[in-house]
């Protein structure tokens, strides 16, 4: 990100003045890639005003942080839609729904435009508030005389319906739409729903329809299918899609190349990955972005080429922009995976100097990276810092520390940390309860483990949640060893309540007879800690683009 000169290009009709703003600071250390030009300070205020355009631009002294537009951006006066978004984000009461809030806003004299409402939906989706986002669209749909719903809106609604009510409801919505309304965006949205649900047969059948309708003239639908084959580890199919794109003169975009790169890396072939990158460099329509180099860095780390990984990470740093937190999260995560503690802290300090607010995800990423390096004291300090600045209690932040204590067998620490979380107003999620359950299982306290799993079901209601098969297998194994019929029956009741009994793939991992073979002890290395797979950042970015 770091750091090209910031250009203020605000005056109309050629009345432009460029300002390159750099700062120096003793508290933040930048890598060589962060500062391509010598830093200097702007020590005087300079103002420009014209009669026709009474706009004043003032450059003041900057002493503490490098101003790349981020701090001013975050301190600017927020638009009206942002205030409404904050109100909707706070809705956590079934009696006060989204419609009530929007009606209150309009009754207070504010006329909501479609642009504002769509901008609110975009922000709600960004923060995974899918129910609220869908309710905003329901509110607009009930006012047909004011809001014209186009195919882009319909595609977004289809995606939200799948996330809120499930894939079958999304299919029903799709099939009831008139054929003339189903354009490439709506087909693409359903394709993405199938891919997200790992429904290979349905995705491939729909892709054939997309081809037959002439909607496969651009890269997006191919990219979505490539994400499916990435998840299925079917790298031959990815190569086949790339070949098809070339044969049909479908231009590969940056996402196509990034997925192709990652696929080659996951096959363990540095040579293939570097060949794809060379192809990217010769493609005049492609400018490799920070995601390109973060993907390559991840693969180099995975394959043990640490020096090449570090070179890529410096290129990531040079390509970040002032408002992009996501790149910082990947940098912190990848430096942590590579075991570079000093680099993790350096990027963290730069991140905090550039943004006035660090979201929960930022703290989760930092804590996760430190835990990956077994830097538990540092992780605990960052957690304590988060407690002082958080706007809401996010259980996934604390779960990272609980997961580490579990892996290290620190049972007492788990429960003292959990009790402190409750005292501070934290609300455990299913993962929190399952961490506690796993500790009870490891210590053969089966009734307590079952109680925790029941709490996990309640915490996730009405969303679907399945317990880890290894934990269920362990409870059944211990119950059979101890002749504890009641606990075994309680487990089966729990599986029925969560819907696990109807999932053949899930139940294939669960023994229900005394002679079943289940390896013990429980696998401590799998499960808790990182709840996001950072290796597939390109896939997450692609979904955001749909």
C-alpha positions in Angstrom: 0.0 0.0 0.0 2.5 1.7 1.0 3.3 3.6 -0.4 2.9 5.7 -3.4 2.4 9.5 -3.1 -1.3 10.4 -2.4 -2.7 12.6 -5.1 -5.5 15.1 -4.4 -7.3 15.7 -7.7 -10.3 17.6 -6.5 -10.5 20.9 -8.5 -12.6 21.0 -11.7 -11.7 22.5 -15.0 -8.0 21.9 -14.7 -7.6 23.7 -11.4 -5.6 20.8 -10.0 -2.8 20.7 -7.5 -1.0 17.5 -6.7 0.2 16.9 -3.2 2.5 14.1 -2.3 2.1 13.5 1.4 4.5 11.4 3.3 5.2 11.3 7.0 8.0 10.1 9.2 7.5 8.5 12.5 9.6 6.8 15.1 7.0 4.3 16.2 6.2 2.6 12.9 8.8 0.7 10.8 8.2 0.5 7.0 9.8 -2.0 4.7 11.8 -0.7 1.8 8.8 -1.4 -0.5 6.7 0.9 1.6 8.7 4.0 0.8 9.9 4.4 -2.7 10.6 8.1 -2.3 12.3 10.0 0.5 9.7 11.0 3.2 9.1 14.6 3.9 6.7 16.7 6.0 4.2 19.2 4.8 4.7 22.0 7.3 2.5 24.8 6.0 -1.2 25.1 5.2 -2.0 25.8 1.6 -5.5 26.7 0.5 -7.0 27.2 -2.9 -10.3 28.9 -3.6 -12.0 30.1 -6.7 -15.1 32.3 -7.1 -16.9 29.8 -9.3 -15.9 26.8 -7.2 -15.6 27.9 -3.5 -13.8 24.7 -2.6 -10.9 24.9 -0.1 -8.2 22.3 0.0 -5.9 22.5 3.0 -2.7 20.6 3.5 -1.6 20.6 7.1 1.3 19.2 9.0 1.3 15.5 9.4 3.5 14.2 12.2 2.2 10.9 13.6 0.9 8.8 10.8 1.4 8.5 7.0 -1.7 9.9 5.4 -2.7 7.9 2.4 -6.2 9.1 2.4 -7.4 6.5 4.9 -7.6 8.6 8.0 -9.3 11.5 6.4 -11.7 9.1 4.6 -12.7 7.5 7.9 -13.1 10.8 9.7 -15.2 12.3 7.0 -18.9 13.1 7.6 -20.8 9.8 7.0 -23.5 9.8 4.3 -27.1 9.4 5.4 -27.3 5.8 4.3 -24.5 4.9 6.7 -26.5 6.0 9.7 -29.5 3.9 8.6 -27.1 0.9 8.0 -25.9 1.3 11.6 -29.5 1.3 12.9 -30.3 -1.9 10.9 -27.1 -3.5 12.1 -28.3 -3.0 15.7 -31.6 -4.8 15.0 -31.4 -7.9 17.1 -35.0 -8.1 18.3 -37.7 -10.1 16.5 -40.2 -7.5 17.5 -38.2 -4.6 15.8 -37.5 -5.7 12.3 -36.0 -4.0 9.4 -39.3 -2.8 8.0 -40.0 -1.1 11.4 -36.7 0.8 11.3 -37.2 1.9 7.6 -40.7 3.1 8.3 -39.5 5.0 11.3 -36.8 6.7 9.2 -39.4 7.7 6.6 -42.0 8.8 9.2 -39.3 11.1 10.5 -39.2 12.9 7.2 -36.4 11.1 5.4 -37.3 9.9 1.9 -35.3 6.8 1.1 -34.0 6.4 -2.5 -33.3 3.1 -4.2 -29.6 3.9 -4.4 -29.4 4.4 -0.7 -31.3 1.2 0.0 -29.1 -0.8 -2.4 -26.0 0.7 -0.8 -27.3 -0.4 2.6 -27.9 -3.9 1.2 -24.3 -4.1 -0.1 -23.0 -3.2 3.4 -25.2 -5.6 5.1 -24.0 -8.4 2.8 -20.5 -7.4 3.4 -21.0 -8.0 7.2 -23.0 -11.2 6.6 -26.3 -9.7 7.8 -28.1 -11.6 5.2 -31.5 -11.7 6.9 -31.6 -7.9 7.2 -30.4 -7.5 3.6 -33.2 -9.7 2.4 -35.8 -7.8 4.5 -34.7 -4.5 2.9 -35.5 -6.0 -0.5 -38.8 -7.3 0.8 -39.6 -3.7 2.0 -38.8 -2.4 -1.5 -40.8 -5.1 -3.2 -43.9 -4.1 -1.2 -43.6 -0.6 -2.7 -43.6 -1.4 -6.4 -44.9 2.1 -7.3 -41.6 3.6 -5.9 -38.9 1.0 -6.6 -38.2 -0.7 -9.9 -36.5 -4.1 -9.2 -34.2 -5.0 -12.1 -32.4 -8.3 -12.9 -29.3 -7.3 -10.8 -31.6 -6.9 -7.8 -33.2 -10.2 -8.6 -29.8 -12.0 -8.8 -28.9 -10.5 -5.4 -32.2 -11.6 -3.9 -31.7 -15.1 -5.1 -28.3 -15.3 -3.5 -29.7 -13.9 -0.2 -32.7 -16.4 -0.3 -30.2 -19.3 -0.6 -28.1 -18.0 2.4 -31.2 -17.3 4.6 -33.7 -20.1 3.6 -31.5 -22.6 1.8 -30.8 -23.8 -1.7 -34.2 -25.4 -2.3 -36.0 -22.1 -1.7 -33.6 -20.3 -4.0 -34.4 -22.8 -6.7 -38.1 -22.3 -6.2 -37.6 -18.5 -6.6 -35.5 -19.1 -9.7 -38.1 -21.4 -11.4 -41.0 -19.1 -10.7 -39.3 -16.2 -12.6 -40.4 -15.6 -16.2 -37.9 -17.0 -18.7 -37.6 -13.7 -20.3 -36.3 -12.2 -17.1 -33.6 -14.8 -16.5 -30.4 -13.1 -17.9 -26.8 -14.0 -17.3 -26.7 -12.4 -13.9 -29.6 -14.5 -12.6 -28.2 -17.7 -14.0 -24.8 -16.7 -12.6 -26.3 -16.1 -9.2 -27.9 -19.6 -9.1 -24.6 -21.1 -10.4 -22.8 -19.5 -7.5 -25.4 -20.9 -5.1 -24.8 -24.4 -6.4 -21.0 -24.0 -6.2 -21.2 -22.6 -2.7 -23.2 -25.8 -1.7 -20.7 -28.1 -3.5 -23.5 -29.4 -5.7 -21.4 -30.5 -8.6 -24.0 -32.2 -10.8 -26.5 -29.3 -10.6 -23.7 -26.8 -11.2 -22.4 -28.6 -14.3 -25.9 -29.0 -15.7 -26.6 -25.3 -15.2 -23.3 -24.4 -16.7 -24.3 -26.3 -19.9 -27.5 -24.2 -20.0 -25.5 -21.0 -19.6 -23.3 -22.1 -22.6 -26.4 -22.9 -24.7 -28.0 -19.6 -23.9 -24.8 -17.8 -25.0 -24.2 -16.4 -21.5 -20.7 -17.9 -21.3 -19.1 -15.2 -23.4 -17.2 -13.7 -20.4 -15.0 -15.2 -17.7 -17.3 -15.0 -14.7 -19.2 -18.3 -15.1 -16.0 -20.1 -15.8 -14.4 -18.6 -12.7 -17.3 -19.8 -10.6 -16.9 -23.3 -11.9 -13.2 -23.2 -11.3 -13.9 -22.3 -7.6 -16.0 -25.5 -7.4 -13.2 -27.6 -8.9 -10.7 -26.0 -6.5 -12.8 -27.0 -3.6 -13.1 -30.5 -5.0 -9.4 -30.6 -5.8 -10.2 -31.5 -9.4 -7.3 -29.6 -11.0 -7.7 -31.4 -14.4 -11.2 -29.8 -14.7 -9.6 -26.3 -14.1 -7.1 -26.9 -16.9 -10.0 -28.1 -19.1 -12.0 -24.9 -18.4 -8.9 -22.7 -19.1 -8.4 -24.5 -22.5 -12.1 -24.1 -23.3 -11.9 -20.4 -22.6 -9.0 -20.0 -24.9 -10.6 -22.0 -27.7 -13.8 -19.9 -27.4 -12.0 -16.6 -27.3 -13.2 -15.9 -23.8 -10.7 -13.5 -22.2 -9.2 -14.7 -19.0 -9.5 -12.0 -16.3 -7.5 -11.5 -13.1 -9.7 -14.0 -11.2 -9.2 -16.6 -13.8 -5.4 -16.3 -13.7 -5.4 -16.2 -9.9 -7.4 -19.4 -9.5 -5.3 -21.1 -12.2 -2.2 -20.0 -10.3 -3.5 -21.4 -7.0 -4.5 -24.6 -8.7 -1.0 -25.2 -10.0 0.5 -24.4 -6.6 -1.9 -26.8 -4.9 -0.7 -29.5 -7.2 2.8 -28.9 -5.8 4.2 -27.6 -9.1 6.2 -24.4 -8.6 7.2 -24.6 -12.3 3.6 -24.7 -13.6 2.6 -21.8 -11.3 5.5 -19.7 -12.5 4.6 -20.5 -16.1 1.1 -19.2 -15.5 2.5 -16.1 -14.0 4.7 -15.6 -17.0 1.6 -15.9 -19.2 -0.1 -13.2 -17.1 2.8 -10.9 -17.5 2.6 -11.1 -21.3 -1.2 -10.6 -21.3 -1.7 -6.8 -22.0 -5.2 -6.9 -20.4 -3.9 -8.1 -17.1 -2.1 -6.2 -14.3 -1.2 -8.7 -11.5 -2.7 -7.4 -8.3 -1.9 -8.0 -4.6 -4.2 -11.1 -4.6 -2.0 -12.6 -7.3 1.1 -12.3 -5.2 -0.6 -13.3 -2.0 -1.8 -16.5 -3.7 1.7 -17.2 -5.0 3.2 -16.4 -1.6 0.8 -18.9 0.1 1.8 -21.6 -2.4 5.5 -20.9 -2.0 5.1 -21.1 1.8 3.2 -24.4 1.5 5.9 -25.8 -0.7 8.8 -24.6 1.4 10.1 -21.8 -0.8 10.3 -19.1 1.9 12.6 -16.7 0.1 10.3 -16.6 -2.9 7.3 -16.2 -0.6 8.9 -13.1 1.1 9.6 -11.6 -2.3 5.9 -12.0 -3.2 4.8 -10.5 0.1 6.9 -7.3 -0.5 5.1 -7.1 -3.9 1.8 -7.4 -2.0 2.8 -4.5 0.2 3.6 -2.3 -2.8 0.2 -3.0 -4.4 -2.2 -2.2 -1.5 -4.3 0.9 -1.6 -5.2 3.2 1.3 -8.7 1.8 2.0 -8.0 -1.9 1.6 -8.0 -3.7 5.0 -8.2 -7.1 3.4 -4.7 -6.9 2.0 -3.4 -6.2 5.5 -5.2 -9.3 6.8 -3.6 -11.5 4.2 -0.1 -10.0 4.9 -0.4 -10.6 8.6 -1.7 -14.1 8.1 0.9 -15.1 5.5 3.8 -13.7 7.5 2.5 -15.6 10.5 2.3 -18.8 8.4 5.9 -18.3 7.4 6.9 -17.8 11.0 8.1 -14.2 10.5 7.0 -12.7 13.9 8.8 -9.4 13.4 7.1 -8.9 10.0 3.7 -9.7 11.6 4.2 -7.0 14.2 5.6 -4.5 11.6 2.6 -4.8 9.3 0.2 -4.8 12.3 1.7 -1.5 13.5 1.5 0.0 10.0 -2.1 -1.2 9.7 -3.1 0.5 13.0 -1.3 3.7 12.0 -3.3 4.0 8.8 -6.8 3.1 10.0 -8.6 4.8 12.8 -10.7 1.7 13.4 -9.5 -2.0 13.2 -12.5 -4.4 12.8 -12.9 -7.6 14.7 -11.6 -9.5 11.7 -8.3 -7.6 11.9 -7.8 -8.6 15.5 -8.8 -12.2 14.7 -6.2 -12.3 11.9 -3.5 -10.9 14.2 -4.3 -13.3 17.1 -4.5 -16.2 14.7 -1.1 -15.5 13.2 0.5 -15.2 16.6 -1.1 -18.5 17.8 0.1 -20.2 14.6 3.6 -19.3 15.8 2.8 -20.4 19.4 3.3 -16.7 20.5 0.5 -17.1 23.1 1.6 -14.2 25.3 1.5 -11.8 22.4 -1.9 -13.2 21.3 -3.2 -12.6 24.8 -2.0 -9.0 24.8 -3.7 -8.4 21.5 -6.9 -9.9 22.8 -6.7 -7.6 25.9 -6.2 -4.6 23.5 -9.3 -5.8 21.5 -11.4 -5.8 24.7 -10.7 -2.1 25.1 -11.7 -1.1 21.6 -14.4 -3.6 20.5 -17.8 -2.3 19.5 -19.4 -5.7 19.9 -18.4 -9.0 21.5 -17.2 -11.4 18.8 -16.9 -14.9 20.2 -14.6 -16.0 17.3 -11.9 -13.8 18.6 -11.8 -15.5 22.0 -12.3 -18.9 20.4 -8.8 -18.7 18.9 -7.3 -18.5 22.3 -9.6 -21.2 23.7 -8.6 -23.5 20.8 -4.9 -23.0 21.6 -5.5 -23.8 25.3 -7.4 -26.9 24.2 -4.5 -28.1 21.9 -2.1 -27.6 24.8 -4.2 -29.5 27.3 -4.7 -26.4 29.5 -8.1 -27.3 30.9 -8.0 -24.9 33.8 -7.1 -22.0 31.5 -10.0 -22.8 29.2 -12.6 -22.5 31.9 -11.1 -19.4 33.5 -11.0 -17.7 30.1 -14.5 -18.8 29.4 -15.8 -17.4 32.7 -14.1 -14.1 32.1 -15.7 -14.0 28.6 -19.1 -14.4 30.2 -18.4 -11.7 32.9 -17.5 -9.2 30.1 -20.8 -9.8 28.4 -19.6 -12.3 25.8 -22.2 -14.6 24.1 -20.6 -18.0 23.3 -21.3 -19.4 19.8 -21.4 -23.1 18.9 -17.7 -23.3 18.4 -17.1 -21.9 21.9 -19.3 -24.6 23.4 -17.7 -27.4 21.3 -14.3 -26.4 22.5 -15.5 -26.8 26.1 -17.1 -30.1 25.1 -13.9 -31.4 23.6 -12.0 -30.6 26.8 -14.6 -32.6 28.8 -14.4 -35.5 26.3 -10.6 -35.6 26.7 -11.1 -35.8 30.4 -13.9 -38.4 30.0 -16.6 -36.1 31.5 -19.3 -37.2 29.1 -22.4 -35.7 30.8 -20.7 -32.3 30.9 -19.6 -32.7 27.2 -23.2 -33.5 26.2 -24.5 -30.4 28.1 -22.0 -28.2 26.2 -23.1 -29.7 22.8 -26.8 -29.0 23.7 -25.8 -25.4 24.4 -24.1 -25.3 21.0 -27.3 -26.4 19.3 -29.2 -23.6 21.1 -26.6 -21.0 20.3 -26.8 -21.6 16.6 -30.6 -21.9 16.3 -32.2 -21.5 13.9 -29.1 -22.0 11.7 -28.0 -25.6 10.9 -25.0 -26.8 12.9 -23.3 -30.2 13.0 -20.9 -31.2 15.8 -17.4 -32.5 14.8 -17.7 -36.2 13.9 -14.5 -36.9 15.9 -16.2 -35.6 19.1 -19.4 -37.6 18.5 -17.3 -40.7 17.7 -15.3 -40.2 20.9 -18.4 -39.9 23.1 -19.9 -43.1 21.6 -16.6 -44.9 22.1 -16.3 -43.8 25.8 -19.9 -44.5 26.5 -19.6 -48.0 25.1 -16.4 -48.6 27.1 -18.2 -47.5 30.3 -21.5 -49.2 29.5 -23.2 -45.8 29.6 -26.3 -46.4 27.6 -28.0 -43.1 28.7 -25.2 -41.0 27.2 -25.2 -42.9 24.0 -28.9 -42.4 23.6 -28.5 -38.7 24.4 -25.9 -38.5 21.6 -28.4 -40.0 19.1 -31.1 -37.6 20.3 -28.7 -34.7 19.7 -27.9 -36.0 16.2 -31.5 -36.2 15.4 -32.2 -32.7 16.7 -29.5 -31.2 14.5 -30.4 -33.2 11.4 -27.2 -35.2 11.3 -29.0 -38.5 11.2 -30.4 -37.5 7.7 -26.9 -36.7 6.4 -25.4 -39.9 5.0 -22.0 -38.4 4.4 -21.8 -37.1 8.0 -23.1 -40.3 9.5 -20.5 -42.4 7.5 -17.9 -41.0 10.0 -19.9 -42.0 13.1 -19.8 -45.5 14.6 -23.0 -46.7 16.1 -21.9 -50.2 17.1 -19.5 -51.4 19.8 -17.1 -53.0 17.4 -16.7 -50.0 15.2 -13.1 -48.8 14.7 -12.5 -45.2 15.9 -9.0 -44.0 16.5 -8.4 -42.4 19.9 -7.3 -40.1 21.3 -9.1 -37.2 19.7 -7.4 -35.3 16.9 -6.2 -32.2 18.7 -4.6 -30.7 15.6 -7.8 -30.5 13.5 -10.6 -28.1 14.2 -10.3 -25.1 16.5 -8.4 -22.0 16.1 -8.5 -20.6 12.5 -12.1 -20.7 11.4 -11.3 -19.3 8.0 -9.2 -21.0 5.4 -6.9 -18.2 4.3 -5.4 -20.2 1.5 -8.5 -19.6 -0.6 -8.6 -15.8 -0.5 -9.1 -15.6 -4.2 -12.3 -17.6 -3.9 -13.7 -15.3 -1.2 -12.8 -12.3 -3.4 -14.5 -13.9 -6.4 -17.8 -14.5 -4.5 -17.8 -10.8 -3.4 -17.7 -9.8 -7.1 -20.8 -11.7 -8.0 
